[in-house]
């Protein structure tokens, strides 16, 4: 069954032509670096913590080294950065359980890495695909969906309210409720920041609102993207060429 994920939607929103190059033509876009390797390693730690499994520093270090080893051969590894990340990860690990207990107090873990492959209402031949990092239930019978995010010192107000960032949780909530036949009013969404360079509060949870109007807007964007993708309309978003981190295809043979 054809499907679209949040990451694919994010690529399309960044630039439809970038989406074509990476998702249709199969040309590698961003393929990973030390930061993504760290993120994957610490995610593995968080998963074990939620499952009440013992996690040692060595487990994290081995995960990080394995992720670094799997980077593209042409990527030159910054060894000092990796050493710094080992120290940073070792400081984050003890705070994960403390932050969970403080934020949710009494809770039950319902799912870790929960897969989604749900019908998109207006697109009979497309599913929405995703993986929810964690689902927990608190004593007030509220269900909480949250996603772990690694970062440097934290997120500013602009990042926390960025609609394209928060749409991830909005869509996860919508399709989770569809999958489980749950009232959206009983589900709340959160991000959990894992901060590498922070001096304190290295693990921070914060709630993200995902109400009816925001859900409608997220679904509208999803349907717009699918309409253009299915009709092979790949218009270049010139604002993404050099803005922010810029596009790796800018002024190359792929996008002159």
C-alpha positions as CSV (number, residue, x, y, z in Angstrom):
1,X,0.0,0.0,0.0
2,X,1.4,3.4,-0.9
3,X,2.1,5.5,2.2
4,X,3.4,8.8,3.4
5,X,5.2,9.5,6.7
6,X,5.7,12.7,8.6
7,X,9.3,12.9,7.5
8,X,8.2,12.7,3.9
9,X,5.6,15.4,4.5
10,X,8.3,17.5,6.1
11,X,10.5,17.1,3.0
12,X,7.7,18.1,0.7
13,X,6.9,21.1,2.8
14,X,10.6,22.1,2.7
15,X,10.6,21.9,-1.1
16,X,8.5,19.8,-3.4
17,X,11.4,19.5,-5.8
18,X,13.7,18.3,-3.0
19,X,11.0,15.7,-2.2
20,X,11.2,14.6,-5.9
21,X,15.0,14.3,-5.9
22,X,15.1,12.3,-2.6
23,X,11.8,10.4,-2.5
24,X,11.1,9.8,-6.2
25,X,14.5,9.9,-7.9
26,X,16.3,8.1,-5.0
27,X,19.1,10.6,-4.8
28,X,20.5,10.8,-1.2
29,X,19.6,13.9,0.6
30,X,20.7,14.2,4.2
31,X,22.3,10.8,5.2
32,X,23.3,11.4,8.8
33,X,26.1,12.7,11.0
34,X,27.4,12.6,14.5
35,X,24.2,14.3,15.8
36,X,21.9,11.8,14.3
37,X,24.1,9.0,15.6
38,X,23.8,10.4,19.1
39,X,20.1,10.8,18.7
40,X,19.6,7.2,17.7
41,X,21.8,6.0,20.6
42,X,20.1,8.0,23.3
43,X,16.7,6.9,21.9
44,X,17.7,3.3,22.4
45,X,18.5,4.2,26.0
46,X,15.1,5.9,26.5
47,X,13.3,2.9,25.1
48,X,15.0,0.6,27.6
49,X,14.3,3.0,30.5
50,X,10.5,3.0,29.6
51,X,10.6,-0.8,29.5
52,X,12.2,-0.8,33.0
53,X,15.3,-2.5,31.7
54,X,18.8,-1.8,33.1
55,X,20.8,0.5,31.0
56,X,24.6,1.0,31.5
57,X,26.8,3.7,30.1
58,X,28.5,1.0,28.1
59,X,25.3,0.2,26.3
60,X,24.9,3.8,25.2
61,X,28.6,4.1,24.2
62,X,28.4,0.9,22.1
63,X,25.2,2.1,20.4
64,X,26.8,5.5,19.6
65,X,29.9,3.8,18.2
66,X,27.8,1.5,16.1
67,X,25.8,4.4,14.7
68,X,29.0,6.3,13.9
69,X,30.4,3.3,12.1
70,X,27.4,3.1,9.9
71,X,27.7,6.6,8.6
72,X,28.6,7.1,4.9
73,X,32.2,6.3,4.1
74,X,32.8,9.8,2.8
75,X,31.7,11.4,6.1
76,X,34.8,12.6,8.1
77,X,34.0,11.8,11.7
78,X,34.7,14.6,14.2
79,X,36.4,12.4,16.9
80,X,36.5,15.3,19.5
81,X,32.7,15.8,19.1
82,X,32.1,12.1,19.5
83,X,34.1,12.1,22.8
84,X,32.1,15.1,24.0
85,X,28.9,13.3,23.1
86,X,29.9,10.3,25.2
87,X,30.3,12.5,28.2
88,X,27.1,14.4,27.5
89,X,25.1,11.1,27.1
90,X,26.4,9.8,30.3
91,X,25.0,12.9,32.1
92,X,21.6,12.6,30.4
93,X,21.0,8.9,31.2
94,X,20.5,9.3,35.0
95,X,18.0,12.1,34.5
96,X,15.6,10.3,32.1
97,X,13.8,8.3,34.7
98,X,13.7,11.2,37.1
99,X,12.1,13.5,34.5
100,X,9.5,10.8,33.6
101,X,8.5,10.3,37.2
102,X,8.3,14.1,37.9
103,X,6.3,14.9,34.8
104,X,3.8,12.1,34.7
105,X,4.0,11.0,38.3
106,X,2.1,7.6,38.4
107,X,1.9,6.2,34.9
108,X,1.6,3.0,32.9
109,X,3.6,2.4,29.7
110,X,1.2,1.3,27.0
111,X,3.6,1.2,24.1
112,X,7.1,1.9,22.9
113,X,7.9,2.5,19.3
114,X,4.3,2.0,18.3
115,X,3.8,1.5,14.6
116,X,1.2,3.4,12.6
117,X,-0.1,2.4,9.1
118,X,-3.5,4.0,8.9
119,X,-5.9,4.9,6.1
120,X,-5.9,8.5,5.1
121,X,-9.6,9.4,5.0
122,X,-9.7,11.3,1.7
123,X,-7.1,9.1,0.0
124,X,-8.3,5.6,-0.4
125,X,-5.0,4.3,-1.8
126,X,-2.7,6.0,0.7
127,X,-1.8,5.2,4.3
128,X,-0.1,7.4,6.9
129,X,3.0,5.7,8.3
130,X,4.8,6.4,11.5
131,X,6.3,5.2,14.8
132,X,5.2,6.8,18.1
133,X,8.2,6.8,20.5
134,X,6.0,6.3,23.6
135,X,2.5,6.0,24.8
136,X,1.7,6.2,28.6
137,X,-1.5,6.4,30.6
138,X,-1.8,8.4,33.8
139,X,-4.0,7.9,36.9
140,X,-6.6,10.4,35.5
141,X,-7.1,8.0,32.5
142,X,-5.5,10.4,30.1
143,X,-3.3,8.9,27.4
144,X,-0.1,10.7,26.6
145,X,1.9,10.4,23.3
146,X,5.4,11.8,23.3
147,X,8.4,12.0,21.1
148,X,12.0,12.1,22.2
149,X,14.1,14.9,20.6
150,X,17.8,15.4,21.0
151,X,19.1,18.9,20.8
152,X,21.9,21.1,22.1
153,X,20.8,23.4,24.9
154,X,17.1,23.3,24.3
155,X,14.4,24.8,22.0
156,X,13.4,28.5,21.9
157,X,9.8,29.7,21.8
158,X,9.8,29.9,18.0
159,X,10.9,26.2,17.7
160,X,8.4,25.0,20.2
161,X,5.5,26.6,18.4
162,X,6.7,25.9,14.8
163,X,3.7,24.3,13.2
164,X,5.8,22.0,11.0
165,X,7.6,20.7,14.0
166,X,4.4,20.2,16.1
167,X,2.4,18.7,13.2
168,X,4.3,15.5,13.8
169,X,2.6,15.0,17.2
170,X,-0.7,16.3,15.8
171,X,-0.7,13.7,13.0
172,X,0.5,10.9,15.4
173,X,-2.4,11.7,17.7
174,X,-5.0,11.7,15.0
175,X,-4.0,8.4,13.5
176,X,-3.3,6.8,16.9
177,X,-6.9,7.7,17.9
178,X,-8.1,6.3,14.6
179,X,-6.2,3.1,15.1
180,X,-7.2,2.6,18.7
181,X,-10.8,4.1,18.4
182,X,-10.1,6.5,21.2
183,X,-11.7,10.0,21.7
184,X,-9.0,12.6,20.9
185,X,-10.1,14.6,24.0
186,X,-8.6,11.8,26.1
187,X,-5.2,12.1,24.4
188,X,-2.4,14.7,25.1
189,X,0.8,15.2,23.2
190,X,4.3,16.1,24.4
191,X,7.9,16.5,23.3
192,X,10.7,15.3,25.5
193,X,14.0,17.2,25.0
194,X,17.3,15.4,25.6
195,X,19.7,18.3,25.9
196,X,23.4,17.6,25.2
197,X,25.0,20.8,26.4
198,X,22.7,21.9,29.1
199,X,24.2,22.3,32.6
200,X,20.9,21.2,34.3
201,X,17.4,20.0,33.4
202,X,19.0,17.9,30.7
203,X,15.6,16.1,30.1
204,X,12.6,18.4,29.7
205,X,9.0,17.5,28.9
206,X,6.6,20.0,27.6
207,X,3.0,19.7,26.3
208,X,2.0,20.5,22.7
209,X,-1.6,21.4,22.0
210,X,-3.2,19.3,19.2
211,X,-6.8,20.4,19.1
212,X,-9.5,20.0,16.4
213,X,-8.5,23.1,14.4
214,X,-4.8,22.3,14.4
215,X,-5.6,18.7,13.4
216,X,-7.7,20.0,10.4
217,X,-4.8,22.2,9.3
218,X,-2.3,19.4,9.5
219,X,-4.6,17.0,7.5
220,X,-5.1,19.8,5.0
221,X,-1.4,20.1,4.5
222,X,-1.1,16.3,4.2
223,X,-3.8,16.1,1.6
224,X,-2.3,19.0,-0.4
225,X,1.0,17.3,-0.4
226,X,-0.5,14.0,-1.6
227,X,-2.5,15.7,-4.3
228,X,0.7,17.3,-5.7
229,X,2.8,14.2,-5.3
230,X,0.2,12.0,-7.1
231,X,0.0,14.6,-9.9
232,X,3.8,14.9,-10.1
233,X,3.8,18.6,-9.4
234,X,7.2,19.3,-8.1
235,X,7.5,23.1,-7.9
236,X,10.8,24.5,-6.5
237,X,10.6,26.4,-3.2
238,X,13.3,29.0,-3.8
239,X,13.0,30.1,-0.2
240,X,14.5,26.8,0.9
241,X,17.6,27.0,-1.3
242,X,19.7,29.0,1.1
243,X,17.4,29.7,4.1
244,X,18.0,28.0,7.4
245,X,20.4,25.1,6.9
246,X,20.0,25.4,3.1
247,X,19.6,22.7,0.5
248,X,22.4,20.3,-0.4
249,X,21.2,20.3,-4.0
250,X,21.4,24.1,-4.4
251,X,23.5,24.9,-7.5
252,X,24.4,21.3,-8.2
253,X,23.7,19.3,-11.3
254,X,20.5,18.1,-9.7
255,X,19.1,21.6,-9.1
256,X,21.1,24.1,-11.1
